[in-house]
Amino acid sequence: MKKFFFVSNIIIGIILICNFIFCYNTKIESEFGKIISNDIVYDNPFLGGFNKPKIHWVDWNKDGFSDLFILDEDGKIRYFLNQNQSFALQTTDFLGLSNLNWFFIYDFDNDNDYEIVTSSSIYLGGISYYDFINNELIYISEIIDENNSYLDLDQSMIPTFSDIDADGDLDLFSGNIIGTLNFFENKGFSNDIPIFNYETNFWQDIYIVGQSRHGASAISFIDLDGDLDLDLSWGDYFQQSLYIIWNIGDKFNPIMDNDNILTQFPYEEPIFTAGLNLPSFVDIDNDDDNDLFVTTLSGAYGYQLTNNFAYYENIGNSFTYQTNNFIETIDHLTDVNPKFIDIDNDGDLDLFIGTNYDTSSFPWIGKIIFYENKGFELDIQPYWEINNDDFLSINLGNNLFPEFIDIDNDDDLDLFVGNYNGLIHYFKNIGTINNYNFEYQGILNDIDLQGYSAPEFIDIDNDSDYDLLVGCLDGKVYFYENIGDKYNFNFVLVSSNYNNINYESRTSVLSFDLDFDQDEDLLVSSTNNIAFYENIGDNLNNQFQLSNDLLFPFTGKNTSLDFYNSCSHAGFIAGISTGGMYFISLNNNSYGDLNNDSILNIYDIIILVELVLSDNYSALIDTNSDCSLDIVDIIDIVSIILDN
């Protein structure tokens, strides 16, 4: 038996050294787990948070239901497919568009397909025009007027398109900071590009200014009174509700009633926010009337980074408030850092979230939120319930980054917390593995990185104690060697640019053995990137090489990762700048092909035997999905080999 496993180890080593190819894919899962917080059940808690969502509705797949598109501060568009009023996230990087301030999707040329206009990245105040042809986005040109001049819109305002004169084409409106409206009439097409001619900066003599500035921040036209002409809904930086200006003309010749402006809308239950409200109308329930959605972009009355996506149902002659969190996703303002750990030793993974700050109390400091896993047997349907919304009840600064590890080898989990100032706070567990009790010890070895510390403990030199990798604000990774031992740590700085990792800013590190070759690989997340570094050495001689074999979907800015590995799910949890999280599933494309050589053979059996004996469970290699690695999995692979 010993000889067999000695030989098998040699074979495994040869196989893994020889051109290892990953066969994994990653995607954001819309339906993973549930979270219960303050008596609210979040069925899809890992759909990211929203800070300043700009929304647009269009039936993209033309199935009769309006799909949802959301642009946030990171400049990319998220696409949610409407599945009978259940919204499933399809992509966080719609058509690869980036650095956007606003966008619209319309059939401008009435050819039964969609064109897309966005804020221009070429000309300040301009408009970029794209066509979607044969399932491919094609950049056409910047939009010009009849004089071949580029449009000049106020970039602080969100424009809108509407057929205000009922002539069958979409005209262009944009606001001015002084409280008036620019009107650009649609004059047709030239070289397949719509032409918008500037008519006036004082359309319909409308002049609305909240506290002497920031008028017409966000506008939308809709027939609100059922008289077949378009009224004007208006969100202003200094207005906490919505303005409504009635059209007392007709659909061909609008006349805006500037003497009777409604200053709070909807009538019965007016929206009341921090200001700068973006109205959007769509028949979301297919009952032949337009419902109201309002997203709060945060105005003169503060930052409203949660509960900023309101839905009002149109019930005939009035709008009835339904929710201020239409996409029910967990959202903790900004920059969250998640960590999965079995804190109570009950066999499932609990969730801890380090936050940037909490505005519910003063001073605005970061907190660690503890969600206890109370999932069903075998973790087939995990769900978490809030246990403590201030886990440590101590001021540790902002942007907290928790990390749990048994640093002193006493069989319980100790806690380390990085923060925005670049410090790492140490809490010793003076309890037990089943009953934790954390006692503050101070700053870890006087480490001070001067800005954002994200600790990750790893035995980098295989000497049976934990060393320390720390992501930092400067975009590098710092390496501290533990020159103590597994009972008494002592960290000394070895490198301030480990492995020459150098990104724009704000790195964090996650280590794990992705390829089951008995060494630790690295994932490095930064402000705008998630990079995979494969360990091409071994556990005695680590050599990390940047690899493109594992690609991640776009998750937004300031992403931090943790690995989730249960009997039913394997993947990553990504905390993002907008205060929410994404669950990124990790799937092996080749069933049972453990060495990824595209062949099922004896080598895969040998690897599986080794993993079974080492008790190294992963859902990625559980061939029969019974939440256990055992002889049954081995038999499954053997049967497939014999059948082929």
N, C-alpha and C positions, 0 to 999 in steps of 0.2 A: 504494500500500500504506500509506504513512504517513498519507494522508488518511483511508483507511478506518478505521484504528485511532484516529485523532483523533476521527472521528465516533462510533465505537463507544464511546469513553470518555465522550463527552457523553451518549449514550443510556443507558449504564449508570448514570451519575450521576443522571439524571432518574428512572430506574426505582427505584434504591435509596433516593433521597430520598423518593419518593412511597409512603408507607404500607407499609414493609417488614413482612411477616408471616412469622414463623418457622413451619416445618412439621416441626420436629424432635420426636422423643420420646426419652426416656431410660429405661433400665431396668438393673437389676443383672443381669449375665450370670453364671450359675452355672458355665458351661463356657467359660472363656477361659484359654488358655495352661497351662503346667505349670511347676513349679519343682522343682529337685532340690537338696536341702540335706542334708548329712551322710548321704548314701546313701539318703535317703528321697525318694520321688517323690510330690509333691503334685499330684494330678490336677486339683483345684479349689482353687488356692491363694488365690483372691480371694473368699472367702466370709466375710471378717471374722474377727476373733479373739474369744475368750471370756475374760472375767475371772471372773465369778461366775455361771455359767449355771444358771438354774433351769428344768428341762425338764418337759415334759408330753407324753404320747403319746395321740393320738386319731385314729381313722380319719375325718378331716374330710370327705373327698370320697366316703366309703363305697364304696371299691373293694376292700375286703378287706385293705388294708395300713395299718398304723399310721403316721400322719404325725407329724412331730416339730415341737414348738413350744418355743422358747427365749426366756426373758426374762433380760436382763442388766442391768447397772447403769444404763443409760440409761432404764429404765422402759418400754420398748416390746417387743413380741413379734415374733420372727422365725418365719416359717412355712416349713418344709421339706417338700416333697411326697415321699413315699416311692414311688419308681419301682423296685419290685423290689429293695429294699435299696440303691438309689442315691438320694441325697437332693438334690433340686434346690430351691434357694432360690426361693420364690414372692414373698415380700414381707418387708421389714424393719419394717413398720408394720401388723401384723395388725389389721384392723378399726378402725384409728385409736385403739386403746386406748393410754393413756399414764400416766406417773407411777405405775406399778404396783410393788408390793412382792412380790406373788405372784398367781397366777391358776390356775384349773382350768376345764376344759371337760367337761361331762357332760350326759347326758340325765336331768335331775333329775325331770322329770314323766312319763317313759316314753312320750313322744308321738312318738318316732322322729325327733326333731331335737334340736339342741344348745342348751343354756343355758350361760352363762359367768358365773363368779363371780370377783371380784377383790378385792384389798384396797381399802377404801373411801378415797376422796379427800375425803369429807364428814365422816365420824365416825372419830376415832382408834380403831382396833381393830374397826371395823365391816366389813361385807361388802356390796359392790355386786352386784346381781343383774341380768343382762342376758339377753334372749331374742333368738334369731336367727330372724327371720321374713321370708320372701320375700327371702332373700339380703341382709337388712339387719339390723344390730345395733340393738336397741332397749333403752334403759335402762329397767328396770322400777321398781326401788326398792331401798332398803337392806333387808337381811334383819332381821327382828325375831323375838323369842321370843313365847311364849304370853301374856306380860304386856305386849305391845306395846312392849317395851324393845329398844333396839339392842344387838347383841352387843358384847362387850368382850373382844377377843383381844389377846394380847401381840404387838405389831408386830415384835418381834425374832425371833419364831418363825414357821415356815412351817406352816400347818395342813394337814390332809388330810381327805378325805371317803372313807368306806368303809361298806359294809353289814355292820357288825360282828355283827348279830344275825340276819342272813339273813331279814329280813322284807320285802325287795324295795325298800327305799329307802336312800338314802345318809345316814349319820350324820356328825357333824362332830366332829373331834378337833383340839385345839391344845395345844401345850406351854406349860409354865411355866418360868421361869428357875430355879426352885428344884428342877427335876427331876421334876415330876409332870405328869399329863395332865388337861386339861379335856375333859369329855365332854358333847356336846350331842346329844340324841336327836332324830331326825327325827319330827315329829308330823303330817306331812301338809302340806296347802296351804291358804292363805287368800288369796283374790283372786289366784290363780295364782302365789303366792309361797311357797316352802317355809318351814315354821316349824321352828326348832330350839330345843328347850327345854333350858336348862341343868340338868344333873343333878349333876355333881360336878367338883371340881378335883383329885381324888385317885383317878382311875379305876383300878380293879383294884389299888389300893394300890401302884402302881408308883412307885418313888422312886429315880431314878438321877441322880447329880450328879457331874460331872467337876470335881475340884478346887474344890468348894464353890459352883459356879455354872454357869449356862448349860446346863441340861438340856433335852432334848426339842426341840432346835433344828430338826430336820427328821425327819419320821416318815412311814412308809408301811406299810400292811398288805398281806400276801400269804401265801398258803398255801405255805410253804417245805418242809414235810415230807410233803405229799401226803395229809394226813388229812382234807381237805375243810373245815378251819376256818382262820381267818386268824391268822397269826402277826404279830409286830410287828418291823419293821426300824427302827433308830433311829440318827440321826446327831447328834452332840453337838459343841458348840463346842470342848470340851477333849478330844475323842476322835478319834484319828487313823485309826481303823478304823470299823466298824459294830457296834452292839449288836444282838443278836437275842434277843427274848423269846418263848418258845414258848407256844402256846395248848394247854393240857392239858385243856381242856373240849371243847366241840363247837361247831359253827357257829351254833347257836342261843343257847348259853349259854357265852360265852368265859370261861376261867379262865387268867390269865397266870401262868406259872411264874417267880415273882420270885426263887426260890432257886437257879435254874440258868441265869443269864443268860450268853449267849455274848458275849464282849467283842471278838472279832476274827472278821470275816466278809468274804469267803467262807473256808471251812475251809482249803482247800488253798493258796490264794494270797490271803491277806487284803489288802484295800486298806490302804494306809499313806500318809497325806497330811498336809497342814498342819492338818487338822481341819475340822470342820463339813461333813460329807459328806451329800449329799442322795441317798438311794436311790430308784430308779425301776425298776419291773418291767414288761416287755412281751415278748410273743412276737414278736421282731423277724424271726426266720427262718421263721416259720410251721411249726414242727415240734411244735406242741401242748405246749410248755412255756415258761415265762416266763424270759426272759433278764434280766440285771441291768445296769443303768447307774448309775453313780455320778458326780455332779458335785461338785467341791470348791469350796465357797464361801469358803474361807480362814478358819481359826480361830485358836486360841491359838498355833499353831506357825509362824506366818508367812503371807505372801501367796503363794499358789500360782496364778499368773496364766496359766500355760501347762500343758499336759498335765493338764488338770483335767476331762476328759470321758472316763471309763473305761467300757469295755464288757467284760462277762463273759458268755460263752456258756454256757447251761445244756445240759449234755451228759448229762442224766439225773439222777444223784444228786449232782452237783457242778457248780460254776461254774468255768469255765476262762477265765483272763485272755486277752484278745485285743488290746486297745490302750488307751492312756490319752489318745488323741486321736481320738475316734470320727469327728468331722467334720475331715478332714485339711486344715487351712487354715494358711497361714503366720501365725504369731502371735509378735510381739516385745513382749510384756508390755503396755505402755500407750503411747498417743500416738505413733504413727509418722507420718513425713512422707516420702512417696515422691517420687521424681524420675526421669523417663525421659530418657535422653540417650545419644547414640552416642559413648561415651567413647573407643573404639578406632578410630573412623572406618571400620568395616567394613560400614556400610550398614544396621545394625539398631539397635534401641533397647535399651540396657542399663538395668538398674533399680538405683537407689540408694535406700536407706531410712535416713533419720535416725531414731534411736530416743531415747526418753526416758531410760532407764537400763538397765543390764545387771546382773543380780544374780549372775552367775557369778564376778565378781571384785570386790574392794574397792579403792577406793570405788565406789559405784554411780554410774557416769557413762554418759552417752549415747555411742553409737557410730554410725558410718555403715557400713552393710552393702552390699556390692557383689555384685549378681547379674549375671553376664555372659549376654547373649543368645546362645544357641547354636541358635537356631531353624532350621527348614528353609528351603529356598529360597523366596524371595519373602515370607517371614514369614507364610505361610498358617497354620502351626501353631507359634506362638512358644513357646519354653520357655527358662527361665533357670536357670543353675546357679551356685551360690554360688562366688564367686571370692575374696572376702576378707570376713571377719566383723568386721574392725576396720580400715576402709579407710585412715584417717589415722594410727592408732596414737598419738593425742595426746589429752590431757584437755581437752575444750572445754566441759565442764559438762553440763547435762541438756537434754533436749528439743531435739535438733539438727535444724536445718532447712537442708538443702543446696540450693544453687542454682549451676548451671553457666552461664557466659556468657563470651564473648570480650571482656573488658573493655578490653583494650589494643590490639585490632585487629591481632594478630600471627598470626591464623589458627589459634589453638588455644584450648581451653576452660580458663578459669580457674575457681576454685572459691571460693564464699562460703558460710559456715555461720552461720546465726543460732542463738541458744540461748535458754534459759529466762531468763537474766539480762538479756536485751535487747540483747546485743552482736551484732556481725556480724564474724566472723573471715574474713580474706582470705588465700587461697592462690594465688600466681602459678604458672602452668604454665610452667616453664622448659624443658620438653621440647618435643614437637611434637604436631601433631594426631593422629598415629598412635601416638606413644609419650609418654604423659603423665608428668610429673614435677612434683609440686606442692611448692612451697616456701613456708613460712609467712611472711607479711609483717606480721601484727599485726591490730589492731582497725581496721576500715574507718572512716576519717575520725573516729575517736573517737565514733562513734554509740553512744549508751547510752539505750535506751528503758525501762529499769527493769523489764522483764518481758516475755519472749517476743517475739523478733524473727523475722519470716518475710519474707525479702527477695524481691522480684520486680523484675527489671530490664526496663525498657521505654523506648523513645525517645518520651517523652510529648510533646515539643515539636518532633519531626521535624527536629532539627539534627544528625543523623547520629552522635550519641553516646547511650549508655545513661543514662537517669535511673533513679531508684530509688523504688519503692513498698514500704513495710514494714508488714505487719500486726503488731498489738501486743496485749498482754494487756488493755488498756483498751477493746478493741472498736473502735478507730478505725484509720484508715489514714494513715500518714505519707508525705509527698511530699518527696523530696530531689532538687533539680535538679542536674544535672551541669554546672557552670560551667567545667569544663575542656574537653577535646575527646575524640575517639574514641581517642586514644593515651594521654592522661594525664588521668585522672579527678579530679574534685574535687567532692564532694557537699555541698551546703548545704541546710539545712532551709527549705522554702518554706511547708509547711502541716502542722500536727499533726492536722488533721481533713479530709483530702482528700475532695472531692466530698460533704462532710457525711455520709460513711459512719460510722455509729455503731451498734454492736451490743452485746449484753450483755457479751461478753468474747472475747478470743482470736481475732482475725481473721487470715486469710492471703489473699493475692491471687494470682490467675492471669490473665494477659492472653493473648488470642488473637483472631484475626480469624474469628469464627464465621460471619459472613454474607458473607465474601469481598468486602467493599466497600472494601478497602485501608486500614482503620483497625482499631485494637485495641479489642476489647471486654474487659470485666472480669468475672470471677467472684470473689465474695468469700465465703469460708466463715468461719463463726464457731462459737461453742460449740454452738448448736442450729439452724444455718441454713446454706443455700447459696443465695446471691442472685446473680442475673444483672443486670449493668449494661450495657445496650446503648450503644454509642457512636453518638449521634445527630448528632454533628458530623462532622469529617473528620480526616485525619492532621495537619492544621495547626492545627485548633481542636477539641480533644477536649471533648466534652460527654457525660458519662455519665448515663444515666437508668435508674433501677430499673425492671425489666420483669418481667412474669409470663409472657412468651412461651416461656421455657425453665424447666421445673420439674424438680427432682431428687427421686429417692426418698429416704426417710429413711436416713441412714447412721450415726446415732449422734452422740455428743458429740465435740467437738474434732476436727472434720474438716479435713483439708488435701488439696488437689487438685493433680493434674498432668494434662496433656493427653497422650493416647496417639494417635498418628497414623501408621499404617503402611499398606501397600498392601492389607491385608485387614481391618483393624479401625480404627475411630475411636471414641474415647470418653475417659473420664476414669478415673483411678485415684484412689481416695479412701482416705487413711490415717485411721484412726479411733482413738478413745480406748481401745478394748479390745485394741489391739496388732495388729490385722489390717488388711486392705485389701479394698475392693470395687472391681470393675471395672464402670463404668457406661457401657454402650454408648450411642452417639449415632447415631441413624438419621434419614435424611431420608425423610419419609413420601411425598414426591412425586418419583417417579423422573424425573430430568432437568430438573425445574422449578427452575432455579438461582436465579431471582429470586422464587420463592415467590408468584407471582401466580395460581396454579392453572391456568395455560395454558402449553402447550409451543408456543413460537413462535420467531421470529428473534432475539428478545432473549436467550433462553437460549443460543442458538448463539453470539451475540456474546460473552456472558460466558464461555462455555467456551473460545472461541478465545483470549481474553485470558489465561485461566488456563493454558492449554497453553503459550502463549508466555512466560509469566512463570515457568514451571516450579514453580508453587505446587501441589504434589500434596496431595490429601486423598482418603481412601477414600469420603468423603461425596459426592464428585462424579465418581468413577470409574464411569461408567455400565455398563461391561462387566466390571468387577472383574478387570482383567488387571494391576493394579498399575502402571499407567502412564496418564498423560493425553496423548492424541495424537489423530491424525486419525480413528482408529477410534471414539472416543467421540463426536466431532462427527458422524460418519456415522450412528451409532446414533440420536442425537436427530433428525437430519434425516429418517431413515427413519420414525420414529414420527410425526413431523409430517405427512409425505406420506401415510402410511397412514390418518391420521385426516382 
